[in-house]
Amino acid sequence: MAFALGQLSLDSNLFLSPLAGYTNLPFRLIIREIGGVGLCTTDLVNARSLLEKNRKALQLIQTRPQDRPLAVQLYGSVPEEMRDAAALLESLGVSSVDINMGCPVRKICRNGGGSSMMADHAKAARLVGTMVAAVKIPITAKMRLGWDNKNLTAPDLARALEDAGVAAVAIHGRTRQQGFSGSVNLAGIRAVVQALNRTPVIGNGDITTPQAAKMMFDQTGCAAISIGRGAFYNPWIFRHVAHFLSTGELPPEPGFEERIVVMKRHLDLMVEVFGEARGCRMFRKVALQYSRTLGPAKEFHKLVVRLSTRAGFDDILAVYRTWRAQFLDENQHLFPQYEPRQPGMTVEPAAAVKVPAGPNELW
Ligand SMILES: Cc1cc2nc3c(=O)[nH]c(=O)nc-3n(C[C@H](O)[C@H](O)[C@H](O)COP(=O)(O)O)c2cc1C
């Protein structure tokens, strides 16, 4: 469904969440080529590093005309830096800027004072206001529900940001204390939707199937959703969700050959963007995700974890095809006992996508 993010018209209200270490240019292009996604977000980028033209920060915002509409997620606590970084991104043609709000109320837990929470919210609102005033592109904010179940402060923070002019608020329906454990609290997201008068909410967390996407919309009243781990696990998810939401039917899963074509295209893009050695190294964890839906893949795993050249991948596929033939019937279908579990049906993607070391206290 079409979606208006401030002045920006998007074809779809299904978004790709930021996943540090994963949502790089090749992955975003693959997601877009498969279709169904309305807005892709980069990994989080430090505002100061960007202003200092740090090489790593610039690589995180590396893009192409086909990589649109694109949101860049910024983090930083100095309002002037966040403002200038947003202006820089606007001048580079980025479609919108997302602010990583992390945990809304860290301080309240440390100091135990309600006033610090209010101070935090006012500070966050000032930060948003400064950025909104400096650019024309939409500014969005992404946050968790709060510190813990006793401090579900997202509705208050979201309201403060609404007054400051934020174009949308994305909510990961977990508390900071939960980390990535347990499941998303849809009622918690609904409370944020209800707290806002005019600002759309982007519901986020645990959307790994079309049915889970529908549940997020139905039970929270959110205007858009964003998908993180489920997309890395299954890049077809946006197309499938769009189909399910408009027809009520689950589309067929892509077959083996289609998965191989997409996997090879993904590797080609990794090599184009990162160079052959690095692209191949980075592709190893990507290939492991794709392989989860190929049926028996022990031989593939063994070889792909040492991938170092593009041509080497074709050799790996040739060896793998020969090995895999033992699991196929005369029609080249896997014997039923070897059928992969379909994406999002039974496998838990939360376990499939590792949360890397890094500033993940922010997410
Ligand atoms: C590996 C990994 C990296 C992440 N990186 C970011 C990030 O850079 N910025 C952010 O706001 N959230 C980040 N998140 C949180 C996700 O955007 C998302 O809120 C969370 O994973 C829940 O959504 P999901 O169940 O669809 O993955 C990350 C999560 C994971 C697992």
The ligand as a MOL file (V3000), in Angstrom:
LIG
                    3D

  0  0  0     0  0            999 V3000
M  V30 BEGIN CTAB
M  V30 COUNTS 31 33 0 0 0
M  V30 BEGIN ATOM
M  V30 1 C 22.3550 -7.7750 13.4760 0
M  V30 2 C 21.4470 -6.6570 13.8430 0
M  V30 3 C 21.8390 -5.3510 13.5970 0
M  V30 4 C 20.9910 -4.2750 13.9240 0
M  V30 5 N 21.3830 -3.0030 13.6420 0
M  V30 6 C 20.5540 -1.9710 13.9380 0
M  V30 7 C 20.9170 -0.6310 13.6320 0
M  V30 8 O 21.9680 -0.3540 13.0550 0
M  V30 9 N 20.0570 0.3580 13.9910 0
M  V30 10 C 18.8640 0.0980 14.5970 0
M  V30 11 O 18.1040 1.0170 14.8960 0
M  V30 12 N 18.4850 -1.1580 14.8590 0
M  V30 13 C 19.3090 -2.1950 14.5460 0
M  V30 14 N 18.8970 -3.4720 14.8080 0
M  V30 15 C 17.5300 -3.6950 15.2890 0
M  V30 16 C 16.6010 -3.9490 14.1010 0
M  V30 17 O 16.5150 -2.8380 13.2370 0
M  V30 18 C 15.1920 -4.3060 14.5490 0
M  V30 19 O 14.6750 -3.2430 15.3020 0
M  V30 20 C 15.1530 -5.5770 15.3890 0
M  V30 21 O 16.0090 -6.5620 14.8660 0
M  V30 22 C 13.7260 -6.1360 15.4730 0
M  V30 23 O 13.1980 -6.3360 14.1780 0
M  V30 24 P 13.2520 -7.7730 13.4320 0
M  V30 25 O 12.6500 -8.7850 14.3680 0
M  V30 26 O 12.4430 -7.5710 12.1720 0
M  V30 27 O 14.6850 -8.0680 13.1670 0
M  V30 28 C 19.7350 -4.5330 14.5180 0
M  V30 29 C 19.3630 -5.8540 14.7800 0
M  V30 30 C 20.1950 -6.9100 14.4440 0
M  V30 31 C 19.7440 -8.3070 14.7140 0
M  V30 END ATOM
M  V30 BEGIN BOND
M  V30 1 1 1 2
M  V30 2 1 2 3
M  V30 3 2 2 30
M  V30 4 2 3 4
M  V30 5 1 4 5
M  V30 6 1 4 28
M  V30 7 2 5 6
M  V30 8 1 6 7
M  V30 9 1 6 13
M  V30 10 2 7 8
M  V30 11 1 7 9
M  V30 12 1 9 10
M  V30 13 2 10 11
M  V30 14 1 10 12
M  V30 15 2 12 13
M  V30 16 1 13 14
M  V30 17 1 14 15
M  V30 18 1 14 28
M  V30 19 1 15 16
M  V30 20 1 16 17
M  V30 21 1 16 18
M  V30 22 1 18 19
M  V30 23 1 18 20
M  V30 24 1 20 21
M  V30 25 1 20 22
M  V30 26 1 22 23
M  V30 27 1 23 24
M  V30 28 2 24 25
M  V30 29 1 24 26
M  V30 30 1 24 27
M  V30 31 2 28 29
M  V30 32 1 29 30
M  V30 33 1 30 31
M  V30 END BOND
M  V30 END CTAB
M  END
